[in-house]
Amino acid sequence: MAIKSKQYKIPAKPGACADLLYKLRQERYDLQHQVDALEDHERAIRDHLIATLPTSGATGIAGKAATVSITVSNEPTAEDWEAIVTHMRTTGEFDLIQRRLSAPAVKARWEDGKAVPGVGVIVVKKVSVTKL
C-alpha cells in the first residue's frame, strides 16, 4: 500500500523514490554546510564581542541596524555526581536532573545480557541511503 502525499510529489517506482531521496538529502547537506559556515561566522563575531567589549568598558554596542549587549548569568554544572545523587535520594529532589535514558548505556547492558528494570523497547524504522 503506497502512502500518498498531498504536499509532495512522490514517484510511483521505488527506484525513483530512492534516487529522489538521495538527491534531496544531498541538497539538504549542501544547504546545511552553508548554514554551518554562517553559524561559525556568527560564533566568531560573538566571541570577538565577548572578548573585546568588556576591555573597552562597554557592555553593549550599537550599529546602524542592531544593538548588541553582553549579559552574564550563572549556569549550573555538575562537579560531583555522587554528591548530587546522594542529595537527590535524601531529599527526593529528582527534578534536578532530566528524565532521559542514555541509549548507548542501556544497549551496552542488553548486549551483555543484562536487563534494566523499567526500560522497554520501541521499534524505530530508519531508511539508509547510499550513493551507487
KEBANU-25380 format. One record per residue: residue number from 1; z, x, y of N, C-alpha, C in turn; residue in three letters. Coordinates in nm, 3 decimals. Atoms other than C-alpha are relative to their C-alpha. Last residue first. Example, Ala and Ser with C-alpha at 12.3 -4.5 7.8 and 13.67 -1.06 7.14 Angstrom:
# KEBANU-25380
NODE   num        nZ        nX        nY       caZ       caX       caY        cZ        cX        cY   residuo
NODE     2    -0.006    -0.082    -0.119     0.714     1.367    -0.106     0.073    -0.077     0.109       SER
NODE     1     0.000     0.089    -0.119     0.780     1.230    -0.450     0.000     0.090     0.120       ALA
//
This chain:
# KEBANU-25380
NODE   num        nZ        nX        nY       caZ       caX       caY        cZ        cX        cY   residuo
NODE   132     0.078    -0.052     0.113    -0.610     2.573     0.391    -0.079     0.123     0.041       LEU
NODE   131     0.142    -0.022    -0.029    -0.343     2.512     0.654    -0.069     0.058    -0.123       LYS
NODE   130     0.040    -0.140     0.006    -0.014     2.386     0.516    -0.149     0.011     0.025       THR
NODE   129     0.141    -0.017    -0.036     0.160     2.056     0.590    -0.030     0.149     0.004       VAL
NODE   128     0.031    -0.140    -0.026     0.485     1.959     0.419    -0.149     0.012     0.026       SER
NODE   127     0.139    -0.033     0.026     0.589     1.595     0.447    -0.020     0.146     0.037       VAL
NODE   126     0.065    -0.077    -0.105     0.954     1.506     0.416    -0.144     0.026    -0.041       LYS
NODE   125     0.136    -0.041     0.034     1.145     1.248     0.216    -0.062     0.069     0.120       LYS
NODE   124     0.081    -0.016    -0.119     1.519     1.229     0.253    -0.137     0.050    -0.043       VAL
NODE   123     0.129    -0.063     0.030     1.726     1.095    -0.033    -0.082     0.001     0.128       VAL
NODE   122     0.110     0.084    -0.043     2.086     1.026     0.061    -0.128     0.078    -0.029       ILE
NODE   121     0.135    -0.058    -0.009     2.374     1.175    -0.133    -0.094    -0.105     0.057       VAL
NODE   120     0.105     0.065     0.076     2.745     1.108    -0.110    -0.132     0.071     0.021       GLY
NODE   119     0.136    -0.034    -0.044     3.044     1.313     0.001    -0.100    -0.068    -0.093       VAL
NODE   118     0.037     0.075    -0.120     3.394     1.166    -0.022    -0.141     0.027     0.049       GLY
NODE   117    -0.046     0.138    -0.012     3.520     1.429    -0.264    -0.043    -0.063     0.131       PRO
NODE   116    -0.077     0.005    -0.123     3.301     1.742    -0.285     0.043    -0.145     0.019       VAL
NODE   115     0.013     0.125    -0.074     3.184     1.804    -0.640     0.084     0.010     0.127       ALA
NODE   114    -0.123     0.057    -0.054     3.143     2.158    -0.769    -0.030    -0.129     0.075       LYS
NODE   113    -0.050     0.104     0.088     2.855     2.264    -0.994     0.129    -0.065     0.046       GLY
NODE   112    -0.102    -0.061     0.085     2.795     2.593    -0.810     0.063    -0.102    -0.095       ASP
NODE   111     0.070    -0.098     0.084     2.471     2.448    -0.672     0.096     0.072    -0.095       GLU
NODE   110     0.073     0.074     0.102     2.673     2.150    -0.550    -0.071     0.096    -0.095       TRP
NODE   109    -0.099     0.043     0.099     2.909     2.387    -0.370    -0.067    -0.078    -0.113       ARG
NODE   108    -0.042    -0.119     0.073     2.617     2.558    -0.198     0.103    -0.037    -0.107       ALA
NODE   107     0.103    -0.032     0.100     2.473     2.218    -0.105     0.038     0.123    -0.082       LYS
NODE   106    -0.008     0.098     0.107     2.801     2.121     0.066    -0.100     0.032    -0.110       VAL
NODE   105    -0.125    -0.024     0.073     2.812     2.445     0.268     0.014    -0.097    -0.117       ALA
NODE   104     0.009    -0.121     0.083     2.443     2.423     0.366     0.126     0.025    -0.083       PRO
NODE   103     0.088     0.019     0.115     2.483     2.055     0.474    -0.013     0.127    -0.085       ALA
NODE   102     0.086    -0.117     0.002     2.781     2.127     0.701    -0.085    -0.010    -0.127       SER
NODE   101    -0.002    -0.090     0.115     2.916     1.778     0.734    -0.088     0.121     0.025       LEU
NODE   100     0.133    -0.031     0.050     2.975     1.616     1.070     0.014     0.097    -0.117       ARG
NODE    99     0.008     0.037     0.142     3.275     1.449     1.223    -0.142     0.017    -0.048       ARG
NODE    98     0.105     0.098     0.026     3.318     1.637     1.548    -0.006    -0.027    -0.149       GLN
NODE    97     0.122    -0.055     0.058     3.651     1.810     1.608    -0.101    -0.113    -0.019       ILE
NODE    96     0.028    -0.129    -0.061     3.944     1.736     1.837    -0.126     0.065    -0.055       LEU
NODE    95     0.108     0.019    -0.096     3.931     1.371     1.729    -0.034     0.130     0.073       ASP
NODE    94     0.125    -0.045     0.061     4.138     1.479     1.429    -0.121    -0.021     0.091       PHE
NODE    93     0.101    -0.001    -0.107     4.456     1.452     1.636    -0.133     0.055    -0.052       GLU
NODE    92     0.097     0.106     0.030     4.681     1.360     1.342    -0.112    -0.008     0.103       GLY
NODE    91     0.001     0.106    -0.102     4.963     1.562     1.499    -0.093    -0.117    -0.033       THR
NODE    90    -0.134     0.034    -0.046     5.061     1.794     1.216    -0.001    -0.122     0.092       THR
NODE    89    -0.074     0.059     0.113     4.725     1.799     1.040     0.138    -0.048     0.043       ARG
NODE    88     0.058     0.132     0.029     4.541     1.850     1.370     0.074    -0.068    -0.114       MET
NODE    87    -0.035     0.094    -0.108     4.776     2.131     1.477    -0.053    -0.140    -0.031       HIS
NODE    86    -0.143     0.029     0.015     4.740     2.308     1.143     0.044    -0.102     0.103       THR
NODE    85    -0.012     0.089     0.118     4.361     2.278     1.169     0.147    -0.036    -0.023       VAL
NODE    84     0.056     0.131    -0.037     4.364     2.424     1.523     0.018    -0.099    -0.114       ILE
NODE    83    -0.095     0.064    -0.091     4.598     2.709     1.427    -0.049    -0.140     0.039       ALA
NODE    82    -0.119     0.034     0.079     4.380     2.798     1.128     0.101    -0.074     0.087       GLU
NODE    81     0.023     0.124     0.073     4.068     2.778     1.345     0.122    -0.041    -0.082       TRP
NODE    80    -0.082    -0.012     0.120     4.196     3.042     1.589    -0.009    -0.133    -0.076       ASP
NODE    79    -0.038    -0.139     0.017     3.968     3.115     1.887     0.080     0.021    -0.127       GLU
NODE    78    -0.097    -0.021     0.108     3.777     2.788     1.909     0.026     0.149    -0.015       ALA
NODE    77     0.061    -0.080     0.105     3.609     2.748     2.249     0.107     0.029    -0.106       THR
NODE    76    -0.079    -0.053     0.112     3.688     2.484     2.507    -0.083     0.085    -0.095       PRO
NODE    75     0.042     0.063     0.124     3.494     2.451     2.833     0.078     0.061    -0.115       GLU
NODE    74    -0.065    -0.061     0.115     3.640     2.527     3.177    -0.039    -0.079    -0.124       ASN
NODE    73    -0.089     0.088     0.075     3.402     2.431     3.455     0.059     0.078    -0.117       SER
NODE    72    -0.074    -0.070     0.104     3.221     2.616     3.732     0.091    -0.100    -0.070       VAL
NODE    71    -0.126     0.065     0.034     2.952     2.472     3.955     0.064     0.078    -0.114       THR
NODE    70    -0.061    -0.058     0.118     2.676     2.666     4.129     0.133    -0.072    -0.022       ILE
NODE    69    -0.139    -0.040    -0.018     2.469     2.466     4.372     0.052     0.052    -0.133       SER
NODE    68    -0.062    -0.046     0.124     2.095     2.433     4.407     0.143     0.037     0.034       VAL
NODE    67    -0.122    -0.078    -0.021     1.909     2.239     4.673     0.057     0.035    -0.137       THR
NODE    66    -0.118     0.024     0.082     1.552     2.125     4.647     0.119     0.082     0.047       ALA
NODE    65     0.011     0.116     0.087     1.212     2.089     4.811     0.128    -0.032    -0.076       ALA
NODE    64     0.070     0.110    -0.067     1.218     2.317     5.116    -0.001    -0.127    -0.085       LYS
NODE    63     0.138    -0.037    -0.025     1.485     2.548     4.972    -0.066    -0.114     0.076       GLY
NODE    62     0.098     0.107    -0.018     1.859     2.512     4.982    -0.137     0.061     0.025       ALA
NODE    61     0.113    -0.044    -0.082     2.129     2.739     4.843    -0.097    -0.116     0.011       ILE
NODE    60     0.120     0.080     0.009     2.468     2.693     4.681    -0.106     0.053     0.095       GLY
NODE    59    -0.010     0.072     0.127     2.799     2.861     4.612    -0.122    -0.091    -0.019       THR
NODE    58     0.045     0.139     0.001     2.740     3.126     4.876     0.022    -0.062    -0.137       ALA
NODE    57    -0.103     0.086    -0.058     2.940     3.446     4.929    -0.039    -0.147     0.001       GLY
NODE    56     0.034     0.021    -0.140     2.637     3.669     4.876     0.100    -0.091     0.069       SER
NODE    55    -0.012    -0.129    -0.069     2.786     3.806     4.556    -0.036    -0.015     0.147       THR
NODE    54    -0.139    -0.032    -0.031     2.846     3.447     4.438     0.015     0.133     0.075       PRO
NODE    53    -0.060     0.083    -0.105     2.477     3.365     4.479     0.145     0.034     0.028       LEU
NODE    52     0.015    -0.049    -0.137     2.340     3.663     4.289     0.068    -0.085     0.106       THR
NODE    51    -0.042    -0.139    -0.022     2.446     3.631     3.925     0.001     0.039     0.147       ALA
NODE    50    -0.142    -0.010     0.037     2.436     3.251     3.897     0.051     0.141     0.029       ILE
NODE    49    -0.080     0.067    -0.102     2.107     3.247     4.090     0.149     0.010    -0.029       LEU
NODE    48     0.008    -0.078    -0.124     1.949     3.509     3.864     0.087    -0.063     0.108       HIS
NODE    47    -0.084    -0.117     0.019     2.070     3.331     3.550     0.003     0.087     0.126       ASP
NODE    46    -0.141     0.044    -0.002     1.923     3.004     3.678     0.094     0.120    -0.013       ARG
NODE    45    -0.033     0.032    -0.140     1.591     3.180     3.758     0.145    -0.046     0.011       ILE
NODE    44    -0.004    -0.126    -0.075     1.575     3.342     3.415     0.038    -0.025     0.146       ALA
NODE    43    -0.125    -0.069     0.036     1.666     3.013     3.245     0.014     0.130     0.078       ARG
NODE    42    -0.111     0.070    -0.064     1.388     2.830     3.431     0.132     0.073    -0.024       GLU
NODE    41     0.013    -0.029    -0.143     1.134     3.095     3.322     0.115    -0.067     0.077       HIS
NODE    40    -0.041    -0.140    -0.018     1.254     3.072     2.962    -0.003     0.038     0.148       ASP
NODE    39    -0.146    -0.004     0.012     1.230     2.691     2.980     0.053     0.142     0.019       GLU
NODE    38    -0.056     0.057    -0.123     0.873     2.718     3.110     0.152     0.003    -0.003       LEU
NODE    37     0.021    -0.099    -0.106     0.781     2.953     2.824     0.056    -0.049     0.133       ALA
NODE    36    -0.096    -0.108     0.021     0.939     2.715     2.572    -0.013     0.107     0.108       ASP
NODE    35    -0.131     0.050    -0.044     0.741     2.423     2.717     0.105     0.110    -0.013       VAL
NODE    34     0.006     0.006    -0.146     0.416     2.621     2.680     0.134    -0.046     0.057       GLN
NODE    33    -0.004    -0.139    -0.048     0.507     2.711     2.323    -0.006     0.004     0.152       HIS
NODE    32    -0.139    -0.044     0.006     0.587     2.343     2.262     0.013     0.145     0.046       GLN
NODE    31    -0.071     0.053    -0.117     0.240     2.246     2.383     0.145     0.047     0.003       LEU
NODE    30     0.056    -0.066    -0.118     0.078     2.476     2.129     0.071    -0.046     0.127       ASP
NODE    29    -0.052    -0.137    -0.004     0.313     2.351     1.856    -0.050     0.074     0.124       TYR
NODE    28    -0.139     0.008    -0.045     0.226     1.991     1.944     0.063     0.138     0.008       ARG
NODE    27     0.003     0.033    -0.143    -0.146     2.067     1.921     0.141    -0.007     0.056       GLU
NODE    26     0.040    -0.123    -0.071    -0.086     2.240     1.586    -0.005    -0.024     0.151       GLN
NODE    25    -0.114    -0.090     0.002     0.107     1.935     1.457    -0.033     0.128     0.076       ARG
NODE    24    -0.099     0.049    -0.096    -0.172     1.703     1.569     0.121     0.092     0.006       LEU
NODE    23     0.055    -0.018    -0.136    -0.437     1.909     1.387     0.102    -0.042     0.105       LYS
NODE    22    -0.002    -0.143    -0.030    -0.227     1.932     1.067    -0.046     0.025     0.143       TYR
NODE    21    -0.140    -0.039    -0.013    -0.164     1.557     1.066     0.012     0.147     0.038       LEU
NODE    20    -0.045     0.047    -0.131    -0.532     1.491     1.132     0.145     0.039     0.024       LEU
NODE    19     0.065    -0.082    -0.103    -0.635     1.708     0.836     0.048    -0.040     0.140       ASP
NODE    18    -0.056    -0.135     0.007    -0.382     1.546     0.605    -0.057     0.088     0.110       ALA
NODE    17    -0.136     0.007    -0.055    -0.481     1.196     0.717     0.063     0.139     0.003       CYS
NODE    16     0.017     0.006    -0.145    -0.849     1.283     0.656     0.136    -0.009     0.069       ALA
NODE    15     0.041    -0.133    -0.044    -0.757     1.387     0.304    -0.018     0.007     0.150       GLY
NODE    14    -0.115    -0.092    -0.004    -0.563     1.062     0.253    -0.036     0.141     0.047       PRO
NODE    13    -0.001    -0.094     0.113    -0.867     0.851     0.344     0.117     0.098     0.014       LYS
NODE    12    -0.015     0.072     0.127    -0.816     0.546     0.569     0.013     0.096    -0.118       ALA
NODE    11     0.116    -0.002     0.089    -0.757     0.748     0.885     0.029    -0.070    -0.134       PRO
NODE    10    -0.032    -0.079     0.117    -0.466     0.633     1.102    -0.121    -0.004    -0.093       ILE
NODE     9     0.104     0.015     0.101    -0.546     0.513     1.451     0.032     0.096    -0.113       LYS
NODE     8     0.083    -0.116     0.028    -0.223     0.494     1.645    -0.106    -0.032    -0.104       TYR
NODE     7     0.003    -0.094    -0.112    -0.027     0.218     1.818    -0.097     0.115    -0.023       GLN
NODE     6     0.068     0.065    -0.111    -0.085    -0.076     1.586    -0.022     0.098     0.116       LYS
NODE     5    -0.060    -0.032    -0.128    -0.005     0.130     1.280    -0.081    -0.066     0.110       SER
NODE     4     0.089     0.013    -0.115    -0.077     0.002     0.935     0.078     0.030     0.127       LYS
NODE     3    -0.076     0.047    -0.115     0.111     0.130     0.633    -0.094    -0.003     0.119       ILE
NODE     2     0.012    -0.080    -0.122    -0.111     0.154     0.329     0.083    -0.062     0.112       ALA
NODE     1     0.000     0.083    -0.117     0.000     0.000     0.000     0.000     0.088     0.124       MET
//
